Amino acid sequence: MSKILVFAEFQNGNLKRSSQELVQFAAKTGRPVVALALGTQAGSGAAQLGHHGAQEILLCKDAAYDAYNPELFASAVAEAIQNTGATLVLASASSSGKDLFPRVAAKIGAGVVSDGTEITVSGEDVKVKKPLYSGKCFATAQFENTNTKIVLMRANQLPVAPADTSKTATVTEHAFNKPSLKTLVKEIVKGASEKLDLTEANIVVSGGRGLKEAANFKMLNDLASVLGATVGASRAVVDAGWVGHSMQVGQTGKTVAPSLYIAVGISGAIQHLAGMSGSKVIVAINSDANAPIFQKATYGIVGDAFEIVPKLTEEFKKALTH
Ligand SMILES: Cc1cc2nc3c(=O)[nH]c(=O)nc-3n(C[C@H](O)[C@H](O)[C@H](O)COP(=O)(O)OP(=O)(O)OC[C@H]3O[C@@H](n4cnc5c(N)ncnc54)[C@H](O)[C@@H]3O)c2cc1C
């Protein structure tokens, strides 16, 4: 059986949840799983790949891979695919994943399907379900006329079991050929928040124009810290300059699929729904009973966010500390 190559992503030396999902899924197919880990963070986090089911880790601890560079990464990943003979490549549909893998596919003549929300692998046959037209419908994609299939999956779509530390992988250190680069990343400026990235978060609390002004996001931060959630926002408040664009959920922001999405003072425009309708449970808090968000919500609370959110925070605090 041919190998599956999983492109691993790390944050602060830890394997991202999206990569854990991919490695565990790959292991369940019964095919041999190789994980590709690049950069100095990968050095400390690589062992986790084994705990999640990879049998082999292709590791390159070179600091040149610490900052994403499209040319450098595309060259290394293409070389890894060719060296391992993998016919299925799994990666996250993160912003760097969506930038990188079309380049890799062009280099090696592979097919690539992005934004997968479901995947089935039966022998060499691979089917991927993905949303189209901002989630208004779904397509099932298959590959033709290619030996190498690249699938980019959205985060939080596949189940993750706890890591099994008794499982380990063989680590092969490898120095990839480096092309002469036409672009160089000089500096990465980190965002203000050290919190978990929205796309990886299990609980998201998002605020919209109904919060009236930037300072009122404090109310959401308080709720989020009790729940261990990450705070998101609608585009209206990002455009108003209340919060940064990295917090925007929707068609022109991030796509999230947490276990719980709490939308506060958000009307539920189609462009916002495009980024969060894959959430498992949606709670909407809105003073307008006819707001479109209620059509998507699992639970709806019609009322004033300024009364409801502090009460919810208090109740969750009591429930979660007892
Ligand atoms: C090409 C394009 C791309 C776009 N991309 C995105 C995107 O990625 N993400 C995105 O979010 N939008 C996007 N938009 C914008 C989108 O169409 C909406 O304008 C935006 O989502 C509205 O944001 P909102 O729900 O915060 O504001 P509003 O639509 O103004 O809704 C505010 C809501 O707050 C409620 N409210 C008011 N006071 C209270 C209160 N005290 N308590 C509770 N509720 C209250 C109101 O009833 C209302 O429903 C895009 C638009 C275009 C054209």
The ligand as an ORCA input file, in Angstrom:
! r2SCAN-3c Opt
* xyz 0 1
  C     -17.918     40.759     -0.474
  C     -18.305     40.803      0.982
  C     -17.620     40.054      1.892
  C     -17.977     40.063      3.233
  N     -17.284     39.294      4.128
  C     -17.705     39.247      5.406
  C     -17.046     38.406      6.354
  O     -16.055     37.724      6.064
  N     -17.514     38.368      7.621
  C     -18.601     39.118      8.037
  O     -18.968     39.032      9.210
  N     -19.221     39.921      7.152
  C     -18.781     40.035      5.866
  N     -19.393     40.889      5.024
  C     -20.358     41.870      5.590
  C     -21.738     41.309      5.828
  O     -22.513     41.445      4.654
  C     -22.433     42.094      6.962
  O     -22.446     43.467      6.648
  C     -21.764     41.943      8.328
  O     -21.562     40.578      8.615
  C     -22.675     42.552      9.390
  O     -22.029     42.528     10.617
  P     -22.885     42.502     11.970
  O     -23.768     41.320     11.971
  O     -21.922     42.692     13.083
  O     -23.701     43.873     11.868
  P     -25.243     44.131     11.606
  O     -25.697     43.467     10.357
  O     -25.423     45.600     11.716
  O     -25.974     43.392     12.794
  C     -25.937     43.829     14.127
  C     -26.914     42.962     14.897
  O     -26.830     43.294     16.274
  C     -28.141     43.196     16.812
  N     -28.165     44.021     18.030
  C     -28.196     45.365     18.149
  N     -28.167     45.720     19.435
  C     -28.135     44.584     20.159
  C     -28.082     44.294     21.547
  N     -28.046     45.278     22.475
  N     -28.077     43.022     21.942
  C     -28.120     42.000     21.038
  N     -28.146     42.221     19.708
  C     -28.147     43.491     19.282
  C     -29.052     43.700     15.718
  O     -30.379     43.202     15.888
  C     -28.375     43.144     14.479
  O     -28.921     41.891     14.119
  C     -19.057     40.886      3.669
  C     -19.762     41.637      2.725
  C     -19.388     41.604      1.407
  C     -20.165     42.414      0.430
*
